[in-house]
Amino acid sequence: MTLQPEDFWSFYEWLVRPNAFLESALLQGIVLFVLAIVLGLIIGYMVSAARYGPSEGFYAVARTVRDLIRFDLPGTSARRVMALARLAFKEAIRRKVLFVVGLFVVGLLLAGWYLNPESDDPARLYISFVLTATNYLILALALFISAFSLPADIKSKTIYTIVTKPVRPTEIVLGRMLGFVAVGTMMMVPMGLASYLFVTRGLRHTHLEVTDVRELSNGRLEGETDYIRGHKHTFSIDPDSGGLGLTDMVRGHRHVVTQAEDGSFTIGPATGALRARIPSYGEVQFYDRQGDKKDAGIDVGNEKVQEGYGSAGIARLVGVTQGPRRAEHGYIEGGTLGVAEFTFSDVTPERYPDGLPLDMSIRAYRSFKGDIVTGIRGSITMKHPDQAISSNPITFIVDEYTVDEKLLPLNIEGTDGNETRMLNVFDDLVDENGQMLVQIRCLDRSQYLGVTKSGVYLRPGENSFGWNLTKAYISIWLQMTMIIAFGVMFSTFLSGPVAMVATAVCVLLGFSAEQVYDTRYYIDSGIERGGGPIESVVRILKQDAMTTQLDVDALAGKVIKAVDAGIVYTLDAIATALPNLPKMVSTAEYAASGFDIFGALLARHAAATLGYCILAFVVSYFFLKSREIAA
């Protein structure tokens, strides 16, 4: 997976941005909250003025604000909130929402027939399925129960038993939100356990026998396993290993092979398929074919992944502009001085006692297709940051479709100035600040290797897969909480079906945020990519290509582009104000790709969820306070 630049920020950097405070999440959240409150007060005054007149409408809005600050918030009782939450919980249970858990289990049973364990990466397939299925079912459930509950109570007049009691609007809103969150939490626990069992049992297999065993001249044994689930392994056992050996890595896993005293072999279960790598990323510096520093690698033209403006929309509302974020690979030319140089920090014996585990996800680009069988060759060189000390190159063959795991030795032959000698990584190649350089080169002339900052990293350790899957479910829980807050908010002033549609539209706009940012970027930069919605419709009707000039007269073209810009800017403002759900869903990609979901990412999602829930709570209070329930 390819990470974005902001994915490397700590929680403090994301929240405060010390070097660019105007682009910080804290300031953007404050601006969004203030804009929402001001807009809500204006709309509330307009409604009150139409109902009571201009002056009385102003006093009605002022009284509502006063009641919130002076009476309702200070007087909110935790006991009454929990009592209302229990009522909401029981109401949701009476609607038989637990049926969703059974539906999920049935889905897992059916998926066991149709998911292909012989795929190239079965672990990714299984984990992606369970997280995606859980996400869709839980979000659909949250949408349903939160949007229909309050309108149904008002329609059936059961709400009278609550509002006639000494209960405040703040307590009604909080009780509904907490009750529905409790329902979703109760359902996610068995779904998470079922997912863990489904993934672990679905990938569990072993090979029963070995074939083609041969002994080499140095006493080393080599052989193959039998063919199970569409694959087999080769293995080797060294004479001084005590009869223990490892198979090669196939489809993301390997097996331990043990030779008994009688010469028989035992093959252990699959290991390494379910992982949670803890990466240690470095800073990357590119050098061109002459060896000069460059800000980015070569653009080979086979990808132009534009990630848009991201979360900078609120910053633009306060007059701050920010350029787009690119996540494309930078390529280095083979057979030249071109190199991608990674600077890794905190390279210490405590973190890497047995060697430097280096994982690489590298792309290859062939400028000619002469030999498509032999892979493109690359090399790895360890180098001191300040001195002319470097190891001898370690060659490898690029494998684009897997994470290529290398263990760099702690003692390796290299050069110290003009002297060739054995080098120790920590004594000779790491400086006093714990930094070391790793250089990636392409050895084949006129071929190219593509890297990103997140594509080459050291791996000081791994986390538990079970805990990593739990963190993925925590991210789904945060999404559910946010949708429940929005559903309760809309249900305070809309009917059930309309509230559900309004919440669903917010969800869809949140999922479409990145596409809206992309369209905004291309319109601002003048890049011809089919234009906005109106221009796209015209091109479809006229059967024009996306990259050609629009075939209309000049005046009509200006009008179309102006209308499109207005539509896209409006959608951009709306999408920026809404939760960026693709960023929260991306945690499933971390788990499926075998990467540990780091705490800073969950902390960001939790902070964003808390902010949107507070905003939804305030809006819900004002609408519920102004609604004439007894009418």
C-alpha positions in Angstrom: 0.0 0.0 0.0 1.1 3.6 -0.7 0.9 6.1 2.1 0.2 9.8 1.8 2.6 12.3 3.3 0.3 13.2 6.1 0.0 9.6 7.1 3.5 9.9 8.6 2.5 12.8 10.9 2.2 12.2 14.7 -1.1 13.1 16.4 0.4 16.3 17.6 1.6 17.3 14.1 -1.8 16.5 12.7 -3.6 18.4 15.4 -1.4 21.5 15.8 1.0 21.6 12.7 3.6 23.7 14.5 5.2 24.8 11.2 1.8 25.5 9.5 -0.8 26.2 12.2 -3.3 27.6 9.6 -3.4 24.2 8.1 -3.8 22.3 11.4 -6.7 20.0 12.1 -7.4 22.0 15.3 -7.9 25.3 13.5 -9.9 23.7 10.7 -12.1 22.0 13.3 -12.6 25.3 15.1 -13.5 27.1 11.9 -15.9 24.4 10.9 -17.6 24.4 14.3 -18.0 28.2 14.3 -19.3 28.2 10.7 -21.8 25.5 11.5 -23.0 27.3 14.6 -23.3 30.7 12.8 -25.1 29.1 9.9 -27.4 27.2 12.3 -28.2 30.4 14.2 -29.0 32.2 11.0 -31.3 29.4 9.8 -32.9 29.2 13.2 -33.6 32.9 13.2 -35.1 32.7 9.8 -37.4 29.9 10.8 -38.3 31.6 14.1 -38.9 35.0 12.3 -41.3 33.3 9.9 -43.1 31.7 12.8 -43.2 34.4 15.4 -42.1 37.6 13.6 -38.6 39.3 13.4 -38.3 40.5 17.0 -39.9 37.6 18.8 -37.9 35.2 16.5 -34.7 36.8 17.7 -35.6 36.4 21.3 -36.7 32.8 20.7 -33.2 32.0 19.3 -31.5 33.9 22.2 -33.6 32.0 24.8 -32.6 28.7 23.2 -28.9 29.6 23.4 -29.3 30.8 27.0 -31.1 27.6 28.0 -28.3 25.5 26.6 -25.5 27.3 28.4 -27.3 28.2 31.6 -29.7 25.4 32.3 -29.6 22.3 30.1 -25.8 21.6 29.9 -25.1 22.2 33.6 -28.3 20.4 34.6 -27.7 17.3 32.5 -27.9 14.2 34.7 -25.8 11.2 33.9 -28.4 9.0 35.6 -31.2 10.2 33.3 -28.9 9.9 30.3 -28.1 6.3 31.1 -31.8 5.6 31.7 -32.7 7.0 28.3 -29.8 5.1 26.8 -31.2 1.8 28.2 -34.6 2.6 26.7 -33.0 3.3 23.3 -31.0 0.0 23.6 -34.1 -2.0 24.4 -36.0 -0.4 21.6 -33.4 -1.3 19.1 -33.3 -4.9 20.4 -37.1 -5.1 20.0 -36.6 -4.3 16.4 -34.6 -7.5 16.0 -31.4 -5.9 14.9 -29.4 -8.8 16.3 -30.5 -10.6 13.1 -27.6 -8.8 11.5 -25.1 -10.9 13.5 -26.8 -14.0 12.1 -26.7 -12.6 8.6 -23.0 -11.9 9.0 -22.3 -15.5 10.2 -24.2 -16.9 7.3 -22.2 -14.6 5.0 -19.0 -16.0 6.4 -20.2 -19.6 5.9 -21.0 -18.8 2.2 -17.7 -16.9 1.8 -15.9 -20.0 2.9 -17.1 -21.7 -0.3 -16.4 -18.9 -2.7 -13.2 -17.2 -1.4 -10.3 -18.7 -3.2 -7.6 -19.9 -0.8 -5.3 -20.5 -3.8 -5.1 -16.8 -4.7 -1.8 -15.0 -4.8 -2.5 -13.4 -1.4 -5.2 -15.3 0.4 -4.6 -13.5 3.7 -5.3 -10.1 2.1 -8.4 -11.6 0.5 -9.9 -13.0 3.7 -9.1 -10.0 5.9 -10.5 -7.5 3.3 -13.7 -9.6 3.0 -14.4 -9.7 6.7 -13.6 -6.0 7.3 -15.6 -4.9 4.3 -18.6 -7.0 5.2 -18.6 -5.8 8.8 -18.2 -2.2 7.7 -21.2 -2.3 5.3 -23.5 -4.2 7.7 -22.7 -2.1 10.8 -22.9 1.2 8.9 -26.3 0.2 7.4 -27.5 -0.8 10.8 -26.4 2.4 12.4 -28.1 4.4 9.6 -31.4 2.5 10.1 -31.7 2.6 13.9 -30.6 6.2 14.4 -32.7 7.7 11.6 -36.0 6.0 12.4 -36.1 5.9 16.2 -37.1 9.4 17.2 -39.5 10.1 14.3 -41.2 6.8 15.1 -41.6 7.7 18.7 -43.0 11.1 17.8 -45.4 9.5 15.3 -46.6 6.9 17.7 -46.7 9.5 20.5 -44.6 7.3 22.8 -42.3 10.3 23.2 -44.9 11.9 25.5 -43.9 9.5 28.3 -40.4 11.0 28.1 -41.0 14.7 27.5 -43.6 15.0 30.2 -41.0 13.9 32.7 -38.3 16.3 34.0 -36.0 15.4 31.1 -33.9 17.9 29.2 -33.3 17.9 25.4 -29.6 17.3 26.0 -30.4 14.1 27.9 -32.7 12.9 25.1 -30.1 13.4 22.4 -27.2 11.9 24.5 -29.4 9.0 25.6 -30.3 8.1 22.0 -26.7 8.3 20.8 -25.3 6.3 23.6 -28.0 3.6 23.4 -27.5 3.1 19.7 -23.8 3.0 20.1 -24.2 0.3 22.8 -26.3 -1.7 20.4 -23.7 -1.5 17.7 -20.9 -2.3 20.1 -22.7 -5.4 21.4 -23.1 -6.6 17.8 -19.5 -5.9 16.7 -18.0 -8.0 19.5 -19.3 -11.4 18.2 -18.7 -10.2 14.6 -15.1 -9.5 15.4 -14.6 -12.9 17.1 -16.2 -14.7 14.2 -14.0 -12.8 11.7 -10.9 -13.7 13.6 -11.8 -17.4 13.6 -12.9 -17.3 10.0 -9.6 -15.8 8.8 -7.3 -18.0 11.0 -9.2 -21.2 10.2 -9.6 -20.4 6.5 -5.8 -19.9 6.1 -4.8 -22.9 8.3 -3.2 -25.7 6.3 -0.2 -27.9 6.3 1.8 -30.1 3.9 1.9 -33.8 4.7 5.1 -35.1 3.0 8.3 -34.0 1.3 9.5 -35.0 -2.1 12.7 -34.8 -4.1 15.0 -34.7 -1.1 18.7 -34.4 -2.1 21.9 -33.9 -0.2 24.4 -31.4 -1.5 28.2 -31.8 -1.3 28.4 -29.5 1.8 25.9 -31.7 3.7 23.0 -29.4 3.2 19.6 -31.0 2.5 17.2 -29.5 -0.1 13.7 -30.7 -1.0 10.1 -29.9 -1.8 6.8 -30.2 -0.1 3.7 -31.9 -1.6 1.2 -29.9 -3.6 -1.6 -28.5 -1.3 -4.1 -25.7 -2.1 -2.5 -25.0 -5.5 1.1 -24.5 -4.2 4.2 -26.2 -2.9 7.4 -25.0 -1.1 11.1 -25.7 -1.4 13.1 -26.0 1.7 16.7 -26.5 2.9 18.2 -27.8 6.1 21.8 -26.9 7.1 23.9 -29.6 8.7 24.5 -27.5 11.8 20.9 -26.4 12.3 19.9 -29.4 14.4 17.5 -30.7 11.8 15.5 -27.5 11.5 14.8 -25.7 8.2 12.4 -23.2 6.7 10.6 -23.3 3.4 10.6 -20.5 1.0 7.9 -17.8 1.1 4.9 -18.7 -1.1 1.6 -16.7 -1.0 2.7 -14.8 2.0 3.6 -17.8 4.3 6.2 -20.4 5.0 6.5 -23.6 7.1 9.1 -25.0 9.5 10.5 -28.3 8.4 12.0 -30.7 11.1 14.1 -33.8 10.3 13.8 -36.5 12.9 16.7 -38.9 13.9 15.2 -41.6 11.7 15.4 -39.3 8.7 11.7 -38.6 8.4 10.4 -35.0 8.0 7.7 -33.1 9.8 6.1 -30.0 8.2 4.7 -27.5 10.6 1.7 -25.2 10.2 1.7 -22.1 8.0 3.4 -19.1 9.6 3.9 -15.5 8.5 0.5 -15.1 6.6 -1.2 -13.0 9.3 1.1 -10.2 10.3 1.2 -6.7 11.7 4.5 -5.3 10.6 5.7 -2.2 12.6 7.6 -0.2 10.0 10.3 2.4 10.6 10.2 4.8 7.7 13.0 7.0 6.5 13.3 10.1 4.5 14.0 9.6 0.8 16.3 11.6 -1.4 16.5 11.0 -5.2 19.6 11.5 -7.4 19.5 11.7 -11.2 21.6 9.9 -13.7 24.5 12.4 -13.2 24.3 12.0 -9.4 22.7 15.3 -8.7 20.0 15.7 -6.0 16.4 16.0 -7.2 13.2 16.7 -5.3 11.5 13.7 -6.9 12.3 10.7 -9.0 11.8 10.3 -12.7 8.2 10.4 -14.0 7.9 7.5 -16.4 4.4 8.4 -17.5 2.7 5.2 -16.6 0.9 6.6 -13.5 -0.5 10.0 -12.5 -2.1 9.4 -9.2 -3.3 12.8 -8.0 -4.6 12.8 -4.4 -6.2 16.3 -4.5 -6.3 18.7 -1.6 -7.1 16.3 1.2 -8.2 18.0 4.4 -7.1 21.5 3.3 -10.6 22.7 2.4 -11.3 24.5 5.7 -7.9 26.2 5.3 -9.0 27.5 2.0 -12.1 28.9 3.6 -9.9 31.1 5.8 -7.8 32.1 2.9 -5.0 29.5 3.0 -4.0 27.7 -0.2 -2.3 24.4 -0.3 -1.0 22.5 -3.2 -1.9 18.9 -4.1 -0.4 15.9 -2.5 1.2 13.4 -4.9 1.5 9.7 -4.0 3.2 8.4 -7.1 6.3 6.4 -7.4 9.6 8.1 -8.1 11.7 6.1 -10.6 15.5 5.8 -10.8 17.3 5.0 -14.1 19.4 1.8 -14.3 23.0 1.6 -15.2 23.6 5.3 -14.1 24.4 7.3 -11.0 20.7 7.4 -10.3 19.9 6.3 -6.7 17.1 6.5 -4.2 18.7 7.2 -0.8 16.8 6.5 2.4 17.9 8.0 5.7 16.8 5.8 8.6 16.9 7.0 12.2 17.2 5.2 15.6 19.2 2.4 14.1 20.4 0.8 17.4 21.5 -2.6 18.6 18.5 -2.7 20.9 16.1 -2.5 18.0 18.0 -4.6 15.6 20.0 -7.2 17.6 20.0 -9.9 14.8 20.3 -7.8 11.7 18.4 -5.1 9.8 15.1 -6.4 8.4 14.5 -4.4 5.3 11.1 -4.7 3.5 10.7 -3.4 0.0 7.7 -2.8 -2.3 9.4 -1.7 -5.5 7.9 -1.3 -8.9 9.7 -2.0 -12.2 9.3 -0.1 -15.5 10.8 -1.6 -18.6 11.7 0.8 -21.4 12.1 -2.1 -23.7 10.6 -5.6 -23.7 13.6 -7.7 -24.9 13.8 -10.2 -22.1 10.5 -10.5 -20.2 11.5 -13.6 -18.3 14.5 -12.4 -16.4 13.6 -9.9 -13.6 15.1 -6.5 -13.3 18.1 -6.4 -11.0 18.6 -3.9 -8.2 21.2 -3.4 -5.4 21.1 -2.4 -1.7 24.1 -0.5 -0.2 24.4 0.6 3.4 26.3 3.8 3.9 27.5 6.2 6.6 25.6 9.5 6.5 28.8 11.7 6.7 31.8 9.5 6.0 33.0 7.7 2.9 32.2 4.3 4.4 29.8 1.9 2.6 29.0 -1.8 2.4 29.4 -3.8 -0.8 26.2 -3.9 -2.8 23.6 -6.6 -2.0 21.9 -7.5 -5.3 18.3 -8.6 -5.6 15.7 -9.3 -8.3 12.7 -7.0 -8.2 9.4 -8.7 -7.3 6.6 -6.2 -7.9 3.8 -8.2 -6.4 5.0 -9.1 -2.9 6.8 -7.4 0.0 10.4 -8.4 -0.6 11.9 -9.1 2.8 15.6 -8.8 3.2 17.8 -9.3 6.3 20.8 -7.1 6.1 23.7 -8.6 8.0 25.3 -6.7 10.9 28.8 -7.6 9.6 29.5 -7.2 5.9 32.5 -6.5 3.7 32.8 -2.9 2.4 35.0 0.0 1.8 36.4 2.6 4.2 37.8 5.3 1.9 40.3 3.4 -0.2 40.5 0.4 2.2 38.5 -2.8 1.8 37.6 -4.4 5.2 34.9 -6.0 7.2 32.4 -3.5 8.5 30.1 -3.6 11.5 26.8 -1.8 10.9 26.6 -0.1 14.3 30.3 0.7 14.7 31.1 1.8 11.1 27.9 2.7 9.2 25.7 4.4 11.9 26.5 7.9 13.0 26.4 9.2 16.6 22.7 10.2 16.1 21.7 6.7 15.2 21.2 7.5 11.5 22.2 5.3 8.5 21.7 5.6 4.7 20.3 2.8 2.5 20.8 3.3 -1.2 18.6 1.5 -3.8 20.0 1.3 -7.3 18.8 -0.2 -10.6 21.6 -2.3 -12.2 20.1 -2.9 -15.7 20.7 -0.1 -18.2 17.6 1.6 -19.6 15.3 0.0 -17.0 13.8 1.8 -14.1 12.9 1.1 -10.4 10.1 3.0 -8.7 10.0 3.6 -5.0 8.0 5.7 -2.5 8.8 6.8 1.1 6.5 4.0 2.4 7.8 1.4 0.0 11.2 0.8 1.7 11.3 0.6 5.5 13.1 -1.1 8.3 11.1 -3.5 10.5 12.2 -3.4 14.1 9.3 -5.6 15.2 5.8 -7.0 14.7 2.6 -6.7 16.6 -0.1 -9.3 17.2 -2.5 -9.9 14.3 -5.4 -10.3 16.7 -4.7 -6.8 18.3 -4.3 -5.3 14.8 -7.6 -6.8 13.7 -9.1 -5.3 16.9 -7.8 -1.9 16.0 -9.4 -2.2 12.5 -12.7 -2.9 14.3 -12.2 0.1 16.5 -12.0 2.2 13.4 -15.2 0.7 12.1 -16.7 1.4 15.6 -15.7 5.1 15.2 -17.4 5.3 11.8 -20.5 3.8 13.3 -20.5 6.3 16.1 -20.2 9.2 13.7 -23.1 7.9 11.5 -25.3 7.4 14.6 -24.6 11.0 15.7 -25.6 12.3 12.2 -28.7 10.0 12.1 -29.9 11.2 15.4 -29.2 14.8 14.4 -31.3 14.6 11.2 -34.1 12.6 13.0 -34.7 15.6 15.3 -36.3 17.6 12.5 -36.9 15.2 9.6 -39.1 12.2 9.2 -37.5 8.7 9.4 -37.1 8.0 5.6 -35.9 11.5 4.9 -33.5 11.5 7.8 -32.1 8.2 6.6 -31.6 9.6 3.1 -30.0 12.7 4.4 -27.5 10.7 6.5 -26.8 8.4 3.6 -26.0 11.4 1.4 -23.6 12.7 4.0 -21.9 9.2 4.0 -21.7 9.1 0.2 -20.3 12.6 0.0 -17.8 11.6 2.7 -16.7 8.6 0.7 -16.5 10.8 -2.5 -14.4 13.5 -0.9 -11.1 12.5 -2.6 -12.8 12.4 -6.1 -14.2 15.9 -5.4 -10.8 17.2 -4.4 -9.3 15.7 -7.6 -11.9 17.4 -9.7 -11.3 20.7 -7.9 -7.6 20.4 -8.5 -7.9 19.7 -12.2 -10.3 22.6 -12.7 -7.9 25.0 -10.8 -4.9 23.8 -12.8 -6.7 23.9 -16.2 -6.0 20.2 -16.9 -8.4 18.8 -19.5 -9.9 15.7 -17.9 -13.5 15.8 -19.1 -14.5 18.9 -17.0 -17.2 19.1 -14.4 -20.7 17.6 -14.4 -22.2 19.8 -17.1 -19.2 19.6 -19.4 -19.1 15.8 -18.9 -22.8 15.5 -19.9 -22.1 17.6 -23.0 -19.1 15.5 -24.0 -21.2 12.3 -23.6 -23.9 13.7 -25.8 -21.5 14.9 -28.4 -19.2 11.8 -28.0 -16.1 13.9 -27.5 -13.0 12.5 -25.9 -12.0 13.6 -22.4 -8.7 15.2 -23.4 -9.8 17.3 -26.3 -11.1 20.8 -26.3 -14.9 21.1 -25.7 -16.5 21.4 -29.1 -18.9 24.4 -28.4 -18.7 28.1 -29.1 -16.6 30.3 -26.9 -19.5 31.9 -24.9 -21.2 28.5 -24.2 -17.8 27.0 -23.2 -17.3 29.9 -20.7 -20.8 29.5 -19.2 -20.4 25.7 -18.9 -17.0 26.0 -17.2 -18.3 28.7 -14.9 -21.3 26.6 -13.8 -19.2 23.5 -13.4 -16.7 25.5 -11.3 -19.5 26.7 -9.0 -20.9 23.2 -8.6 -17.5 21.7 -7.9 -16.5 24.4 -5.4 -19.8 23.9 -3.6 -19.3 20.2 -3.4 -15.7 20.8 -2.4 -16.9 22.9 0.6 -19.5 20.4 1.6 -17.2 17.4 1.2 -14.5 19.2 3.2 -17.0 20.0 6.0 -18.1 16.3 6.2 -16.0 13.4 7.6 -13.3 12.1 5.2 -14.5 8.5 5.5 -12.0 7.0 3.0 -9.2 7.9 5.4 -11.0 6.0 8.2 -11.8 3.1 5.9 -8.1 2.9 5.0 -7.3 1.2 8.3 -8.8 -2.0 6.8 -6.1 -1.7 4.1 -3.4 -1.5 6.8 -4.7 -4.8 8.4 -5.2 -6.5 5.0 -1.7 -5.5 3.8 -0.1 -6.9 7.0 0.9 -3.5 8.6 0.3 -2.5 12.1 -2.3 0.3 12.5 -0.3 2.8 14.5 -1.8 4.6 17.4 -1.5 8.1 16.0 -3.8 7.1 13.1 -6.5 5.8 15.5 -6.1 8.9 17.7 -6.8 11.2 14.7 -9.9 9.2 13.8 -11.1 9.3 17.4 -10.5 13.1 17.6 -12.4 13.7 14.4 -15.2 11.4 15.5 -15.5 13.3 18.8 -15.5 16.7 17.1 -18.3 15.7 14.7 -20.3 14.1 17.5 -20.2 17.3 19.5 -21.3 19.3 16.5 -24.1 16.9 15.8 -25.1 17.0 19.5 -25.4 20.8 19.5 -27.4 20.9 16.2 -29.7 18.1 17.5 -30.3 20.1 20.7 -31.4 23.3 18.9 -33.7 21.4 16.5 -35.3 19.3 19.3 -35.6 22.4 21.5 -37.5 24.3 18.8 -39.7 21.4 17.7 -43.2 21.5 19.0 -43.5 17.8 19.9 -46.8 18.2 21.7 -48.5 19.8 18.6 
